[in-house]
Amino acid sequence: MSFKINLITVSILVAVSGHSFAANFGVSNANTSHVKTSNYECNRCGENTDYSGKIDVAFGYNDIDDMHAGNALGTSEDGAIGSLSSDILFLNKSGYQAQITAHQLGFDNSFASLQIGDSGLYEVVLDYAAIKTIKADDVNSQLWHNDGMLTPSTDVNTFNLALEREKLGIGVVFSQDAYNSFVSYSQEEKTGHSSSSIVTPSPINIGLPVNATTYQWDAGIGLNGDNWMSELSYSGSIYNNKISDLSLPYLNDVYAASPDSQAHQISLSGNYRFDQTVMSGRVATGRMIQDENLIQMSGNPLQSWDGQVNTTDGRFAVTSMMNNRLRLGGNIDYNKRDNQSSTAEFAQYNFNSLTGAFRQNTPLDYERKNYGINASYRIASGYRLQAGYDSKEITRNYSERETTQNDTLWTKLNIRKFEMFNINVKSEYASRDGSKYESDILTASEDNAVLRKYYLADRTRNAYELKLTHTPNDWINVDITSRYAKDEYKDTDVGLLDSEDYGYDVNVSFHINQYIDTYGFIGQQWINSSQAGSQVGNSYWYSDIEDEFINIGAGLNYSGLMQDKLIIGMDYLFANSTSNTNVIVDDSQPYGDYYSYNHSASVYADYALNSQMALKLSYRYERYYDTDAASTGIVSIPGLITLQDINHDYNAHQVMLSFSYKLH
């Protein structure tokens, strides 16, 4: 049996055993009903305290033959498992309170929080979180990693493509009258393996080792008045990568490690309200720094990279109630990234030969300005119309298109006039254009002259959305949402030509009687796009991409059984996604497709032993299948060595028995 016991878990156990289950012989619990107290004065009597909440201890068993199932089941352990959950609150009359919250401690994915404080004065918070994301287990490689060296071996190196994050944080908040302040610190450890590749000289997929720490701290001070508030804050982070550059015994530095970096920001924010108008604003300045040694290569004049980007951010927004029908608003946003990184002259190569020309690396900057105005008008009782205009201008240096301008017009109509119906309709029209588009010699000399990158190209968008809520009576509720969006790139010959995105969601819930509740939902989405490509001159090829997603679910909760002691329930979810790509040159040719589906079902029975204790038995089932044409066998493609076919096809089962204790 595998358990992860940490300091927070121990603290919870100590807190519960030290307070919740101990007999209380304090003075405050003495029987004084027959004592005449009129002539006595108590100087040390304790105050009344109160505990509430519950604690859950669970034990069970996992039947897993693919650890990818841990993404859904909370833990990838195969065999006996256990977890601890709680939500405990302690209060006393003086205002002191403490709360312990935990969710499935002992599982790969869990969290816990301890909050202690005095109402309106201070609060101390301790946080813990663990997150594990799993891509594949038991992948194979003949490269072994040791302190930056990838050593080939006839013995197969087997490992898991999974990333684990473990985060621990502490924060303190002080407040008194018009003053408040806070300071917090957190540290996250990230370990595991991710997929990557090197060329030596043929491509080889590798399991890239991951071992990094991110440190984060925040602090701030605020002042509040009757109709205003302000805050001055600082935020900083440091990223420390413990994995160095990777080498082979016969070739140094085949893979450059992610460099250490840090970021700092100071911001001032506040808002002010007078009469029916509210104004808010924020200004911030920051700096991102990256100063690491570079992999030395012939023709590289820099020994280390002095990377520095200065940031400036600002926002101002105002909203005002002009009368009981009309509200007006507006906002201005400004963002600038000023790249002050080092530059040098680099020799240029043409395939394997030196051209004799030199070129300077170009630090890229960008500046973004956003403007928006909006209005909300109550046409009549139950009818409200909203409209707005948003503009975004982005300037990039050394880009194929230095300036792009995005303009958006939108309207919303809310109808609450009809009994049992709530209707929301939204429409949007957007367009993008900008400065002259050209292949820049500094950034895109190898590009096709008519190629248009989708995030820079001229584009028009039409989008619509309808939301409907229907409550025909007090035991049924229906929510329906439908949406449609169409993007067109009319001035593009090579690149993305158009894209269409539409779908719907339907949610229905039933409160059949005081004992039975049930629900169901279905949602579908389709994304279709077309693009054109050209290798030489006017020799074009086209591709059509069709993506489809569907989610279906239902559930039932039945209470009141066995003299209101037993509750049973069940939930089911089906999810399916498909991606089909056809490439058209002379005729239609299917490209590699992707397909996956998932069945997830659970049933449970919750039995109350008494008013404080309960037992719960649950069973979960996961059926998962996917096939990705990009995932192939180790040597199925000549000249390419992969980590193996990492598609999934498995069934997983989980049985849990939990005991819960309620505190009064």
Protein Blocks (a to p, Z undefined) as FASTA:
>chain_A
ZZdddfklmmmmmmmmmmmmpccfbfklpcfklpcfklpccfkbccddddeddddddddd
dddfbfklmmmnopacecjddddddddddddfkopacddddehihiabdcdddddddehi
accddddddddddfbghiacfbdceehiacddfbdcddddddddddddddddddehjbcc
dddddddddedddddddddfbccdddddddddddddddddddddfkbccddddddddddd
fbdcdddfkbghkbccddddddddddddddddehjbccddddddddddddddddddehia
bfbdcdddddddddddddddfblmbccdddddddddddfbdcddddddehjacehiacdd
dddddddddddddddddfbghiacdddddddddddehifblbdcddddddddddfkbghi
acdddddddddddddddddfklmmmbcfkbccfklmccddddddddddddfbfkbccddd
ddddddddfkbfbdcfbdcdddddddddddfblmbccddddddddddddddddfbhjbcc
dddddddddddddddddehiahhlaccddddddddddddddddfkbccdddddddddddd
dddddddfblmbccdddddddddddddfkbccfklpghiacebjcbdcdddddddddddd
ddZZ
